[in-house]
Amino acid sequence: MQNQDSDVAARNPRVQDLCREVGQLVALSREQRRTIDGLLTRLETVLRRARRHRVSHGAWRAAKSSQG
């Protein structure tokens, strides 16, 4: 029984280190996810603006070509 207790005591710091590391990885993953979500939102905004610009620019070209 004494041997098992010493094994548990020896493993305990390693388990705590692993738990701490897993916690850090989870926090990093969440931070990366927030960053990715923010970048995707910005990209969607840029794409929407580009589409609107292309549509309005195309309408301007069509009006110009029908005049001349």
PAZARO-391426 format. One line per field, with one value per atom (N, C-alpha, C, O): residue number from 0; residue in one letter; atom name; x, y, z. Coordinates in nm, 3 decimals, decimal comma. Each point is the difference from the previous one (the first is absolute). Layout:
residues N
timar = NUM  ...
lovex = A  ...
paza = CA  ...
x = X  ...
y = Y  ...
z = Z  ...
//
This chain:
residues 68
timar = 0  0  0  0  1  1  1  1  2  2  2  2  3  3  3  3  4  4  4  4  5  5  5  5  6  6  6  6  7  7  7  7  8  8  8  8  9  9  9  9  10  10  10  10  11  11  11  11  12  12  12  12  13  13  13  13  14  14  14  14  15  15  15  15  16  16  16  16  17  17  17  17  18  18  18  18  19  19  19  19  20  20  20  20  21  21  21  21  22  22  22  22  23  23  23  23  24  24  24  24  25  25  25  25  26  26  26  26  27  27  27  27  28  28  28  28  29  29  29  29  30  30  30  30  31  31  31  31  32  32  32  32  33  33  33  33  34  34  34  34  35  35  35  35  36  36  36  36  37  37  37  37  38  38  38  38  39  39  39  39  40  40  40  40  41  41  41  41  42  42  42  42  43  43  43  43  44  44  44  44  45  45  45  45  46  46  46  46  47  47  47  47  48  48  48  48  49  49  49  49  50  50  50  50  51  51  51  51  52  52  52  52  53  53  53  53  54  54  54  54  55  55  55  55  56  56  56  56  57  57  57  57  58  58  58  58  59  59  59  59  60  60  60  60  61  61  61  61  62  62  62  62  63  63  63  63  64  64  64  64  65  65  65  65  66  66  66  66  67  67  67  67
lovex = M  M  M  M  Q  Q  Q  Q  N  N  N  N  Q  Q  Q  Q  D  D  D  D  S  S  S  S  D  D  D  D  V  V  V  V  A  A  A  A  A  A  A  A  R  R  R  R  N  N  N  N  P  P  P  P  R  R  R  R  V  V  V  V  Q  Q  Q  Q  D  D  D  D  L  L  L  L  C  C  C  C  R  R  R  R  E  E  E  E  V  V  V  V  G  G  G  G  Q  Q  Q  Q  L  L  L  L  V  V  V  V  A  A  A  A  L  L  L  L  S  S  S  S  R  R  R  R  E  E  E  E  Q  Q  Q  Q  R  R  R  R  R  R  R  R  T  T  T  T  I  I  I  I  D  D  D  D  G  G  G  G  L  L  L  L  L  L  L  L  T  T  T  T  R  R  R  R  L  L  L  L  E  E  E  E  T  T  T  T  V  V  V  V  L  L  L  L  R  R  R  R  R  R  R  R  A  A  A  A  R  R  R  R  R  R  R  R  H  H  H  H  R  R  R  R  V  V  V  V  S  S  S  S  H  H  H  H  G  G  G  G  A  A  A  A  W  W  W  W  R  R  R  R  A  A  A  A  A  A  A  A  K  K  K  K  S  S  S  S  S  S  S  S  Q  Q  Q  Q  G  G  G  G
paza = N  CA  C  O  N  CA  C  O  N  CA  C  O  N  CA  C  O  N  CA  C  O  N  CA  C  O  N  CA  C  O  N  CA  C  O  N  CA  C  O  N  CA  C  O  N  CA  C  O  N  CA  C  O  N  CA  C  O  N  CA  C  O  N  CA  C  O  N  CA  C  O  N  CA  C  O  N  CA  C  O  N  CA  C  O  N  CA  C  O  N  CA  C  O  N  CA  C  O  N  CA  C  O  N  CA  C  O  N  CA  C  O  N  CA  C  O  N  CA  C  O  N  CA  C  O  N  CA  C  O  N  CA  C  O  N  CA  C  O  N  CA  C  O  N  CA  C  O  N  CA  C  O  N  CA  C  O  N  CA  C  O  N  CA  C  O  N  CA  C  O  N  CA  C  O  N  CA  C  O  N  CA  C  O  N  CA  C  O  N  CA  C  O  N  CA  C  O  N  CA  C  O  N  CA  C  O  N  CA  C  O  N  CA  C  O  N  CA  C  O  N  CA  C  O  N  CA  C  O  N  CA  C  O  N  CA  C  O  N  CA  C  O  N  CA  C  O  N  CA  C  O  N  CA  C  O  N  CA  C  O  N  CA  C  O  N  CA  C  O  N  CA  C  O  N  CA  C  O  N  CA  C  O  N  CA  C  O  N  CA  C  O  N  CA  C  O  N  CA  C  O  N  CA  C  O
x = 0,083  -0,083  0,087  -0,033  0,143  0,091  0,054  0,014  0,017  0,055  -0,099  0,038  -0,165  -0,103  -0,013  -0,016  0,023  -0,008  0,116  -0,019  0,137  0,115  -0,012  0,041  -0,097  -0,023  -0,100  0,018  -0,124  -0,101  0,062  -0,024  0,103  0,064  0,098  0,014  0,053  0,094  -0,073  0,048  -0,163  -0,077  -0,076  -0,027  -0,008  -0,086  0,056  -0,076  0,203  0,051  -0,004  -0,027  0,053  -0,006  -0,142  -0,023  -0,071  -0,141  -0,040  -0,069  0,111  -0,031  0,064  -0,063  0,187  0,066  -0,076  -0,020  -0,021  -0,076  -0,133  -0,042  -0,025  -0,128  0,020  -0,079  0,185  0,030  0,029  -0,045  0,122  0,033  -0,124  -0,017  -0,069  -0,125  -0,085  -0,059  0,054  -0,073  0,055  -0,075  0,208  0,063  -0,031  -0,024  0,025  -0,031  -0,146  -0,029  -0,059  -0,142  -0,016  -0,073  0,139  -0,008  0,057  -0,058  0,169  0,060  -0,094  -0,015  -0,046  -0,093  -0,118  -0,044  -0,009  -0,111  0,043  -0,075  0,194  0,051  0,017  -0,034  0,088  0,017  -0,135  -0,015  -0,082  -0,134  -0,061  -0,061  0,077  -0,052  0,070  -0,064  0,194  0,075  -0,048  -0,021  0,004  -0,048  -0,140  -0,028  -0,060  -0,136  0,004  -0,075  0,162  0,014  0,050  -0,050  0,148  0,053  -0,104  -0,010  -0,068  -0,106  -0,105  -0,050  0,016  -0,097  0,053  -0,073  0,200  0,060  0,003  -0,028  0,060  0,002  -0,138  -0,014  -0,088  -0,136  -0,039  -0,066  0,106  -0,029  0,068  -0,062  0,188  0,074  -0,066  -0,015  -0,024  -0,064  -0,134  -0,031  -0,048  -0,128  0,023  -0,070  0,168  0,029  0,048  -0,037  0,120  0,050  -0,114  -0,004  -0,089  -0,115  -0,085  -0,041  0,015  -0,079  0,070  -0,063  0,194  0,076  -0,003  -0,016  0,030  -0,002  -0,137  -0,009  -0,096  -0,135  -0,025  -0,050  0,085  -0,025  0,091  -0,041  0,162  0,092  -0,049  0,009  -0,061  -0,056  -0,122  -0,018  -0,066  -0,118  0,042  -0,061  0,166  0,051  0,053  -0,025  0,099  0,053  -0,114  0,005  -0,108  -0,112  -0,071  -0,038  0,018  -0,064  0,085  -0,052  0,181  0,091  0,002  -0,001  0,004  0,006  -0,132  0,000  -0,113  -0,127  -0,015  -0,077  0,149  -0,005  0,087  -0,035  0,146  0,097  0,009  0,079
y = -0,119  0,119  0,125  0,100  -0,106  0,114  0,034  0,117  -0,221  0,018  0,072  0,088  -0,125  0,065  0,148  0,084  -0,053  0,140  0,082  0,114  -0,171  0,074  0,017  0,103  -0,201  0,013  0,112  0,080  -0,078  0,105  0,136  0,095  -0,085  0,125  0,045  0,120  -0,215  0,033  0,046  0,087  -0,147  0,036  0,130  0,068  -0,033  0,116  0,129  0,071  -0,036  0,123  -0,005  0,102  -0,218  -0,013  0,020  0,065  -0,122  0,015  0,148  0,051  0,016  0,142  0,081  0,092  -0,124  0,069  -0,021  0,093  -0,217  -0,029  0,072  0,052  -0,048  0,073  0,148  0,063  -0,007  0,141  0,025  0,099  -0,190  0,015  -0,012  0,076  -0,169  -0,014  0,126  0,047  0,009  0,124  0,113  0,079  -0,070  0,104  -0,020  0,096  -0,221  -0,029  0,034  0,051  -0,080  0,034  0,151  0,050  0,023  0,146  0,055  0,091  -0,146  0,043  -0,030  0,082  -0,198  -0,039  0,097  0,040  -0,003  0,095  0,136  0,063  -0,019  0,128  -0,004  0,096  -0,207  -0,013  -0,001  0,058  -0,124  -0,006  0,139  0,036  0,043  0,138  0,081  0,079  -0,098  0,073  -0,041  0,086  -0,215  -0,049  0,054  0,042  -0,043  0,052  0,148  0,044  0,032  0,142  0,022  0,087  -0,166  0,013  -0,039  0,063  -0,166  -0,041  0,109  0,026  0,037  0,109  0,115  0,057  -0,022  0,107  -0,038  0,084  -0,209  -0,045  0,007  0,044  -0,086  0,007  0,145  0,027  0,065  0,143  0,049  0,069  -0,105  0,042  -0,058  0,070  -0,196  -0,063  0,066  0,021  0,011  0,069  0,135  0,037  0,037  0,132  -0,014  0,079  -0,179  -0,022  -0,035  0,048  -0,129  -0,036  0,123  0,022  0,059  0,121  0,094  0,059  -0,046  0,088  -0,052  0,077  -0,209  -0,059  0,019  0,032  -0,052  0,015  0,146  0,028  0,065  0,141  0,047  0,081  -0,131  0,037  -0,056  0,066  -0,188  -0,061  0,076  0,015  0,032  0,077  0,133  0,047  0,013  0,126  -0,021  0,082  -0,191  -0,030  -0,024  0,047  -0,120  -0,027  0,129  0,018  0,071  0,128  0,083  0,065  -0,065  0,077  -0,052  0,078  -0,211  -0,057  0,020  0,012  -0,009  0,022  0,146  0,029  0,062  0,142  0,027  0,081  -0,149  0,037  -0,094  0,021
z = 0,000  0,000  0,000  -0,064  0,136  0,006  -0,138  -0,034  -0,046  -0,134  -0,090  -0,078  0,087  -0,081  0,036  -0,089  0,217  0,043  -0,056  -0,041  0,040  -0,053  -0,151  -0,054  -0,015  -0,144  -0,029  -0,091  0,170  -0,017  0,028  -0,074  0,179  0,036  -0,109  -0,025  -0,039  -0,107  -0,127  -0,072  0,047  -0,120  0,015  -0,099  0,220  0,024  -0,060  -0,068  0,088  -0,063  -0,152  -0,065  0,008  -0,147  -0,050  -0,101  0,174  -0,039  0,009  -0,088  0,194  0,014  -0,112  -0,054  0,018  -0,112  -0,130  -0,077  0,052  -0,121  -0,002  -0,104  0,216  0,008  -0,026  -0,070  0,125  -0,021  -0,148  -0,058  -0,003  -0,142  -0,088  -0,095  0,128  -0,076  0,014  -0,097  0,217  0,021  -0,083  -0,057  0,048  -0,082  -0,148  -0,073  0,030  -0,140  -0,033  -0,108  0,200  -0,020  -0,009  -0,085  0,174  -0,002  -0,131  -0,060  0,015  -0,127  -0,116  -0,091  0,093  -0,105  -0,005  -0,108  0,225  0,004  -0,056  -0,075  0,113  -0,050  -0,152  -0,070  0,020  -0,144  -0,070  -0,108  0,167  -0,059  -0,008  -0,101  0,209  -0,002  -0,108  -0,070  0,056  -0,103  -0,139  -0,086  0,064  -0,130  -0,028  -0,112  0,212  -0,019  -0,037  -0,087  0,153  -0,032  -0,141  -0,072  0,031  -0,136  -0,104  -0,105  0,133  -0,093  -0,012  -0,110  0,220  -0,004  -0,085  -0,081  0,100  -0,081  -0,147  -0,086  0,056  -0,139  -0,063  -0,114  0,188  -0,051  -0,030  -0,100  0,186  -0,022  -0,127  -0,081  0,064  -0,120  -0,125  -0,100  0,105  -0,116  -0,033  -0,117  0,220  -0,024  -0,065  -0,095  0,145  -0,058  -0,144  -0,087  0,062  -0,137  -0,094  -0,113  0,158  -0,084  -0,030  -0,114  0,218  -0,021  -0,096  -0,087  0,103  -0,088  -0,143  -0,095  0,079  -0,133  -0,065  -0,118  0,196  -0,053  -0,037  -0,109  0,197  -0,031  -0,113  -0,083  0,079  -0,107  -0,134  -0,103  0,107  -0,121  -0,050  -0,120  0,213  -0,039  -0,060  -0,096  0,150  -0,053  -0,142  -0,088  0,067  -0,133  -0,100  -0,114  0,158  -0,090  -0,038  -0,116  0,213  -0,030  -0,093  -0,090  0,110  -0,082  -0,144  -0,095  0,080  -0,134  -0,075  -0,123  0,195  -0,068  -0,044  -0,091  0,154  -0,037  -0,123  -0,086  0,078  -0,100  -0,111  -0,092
//
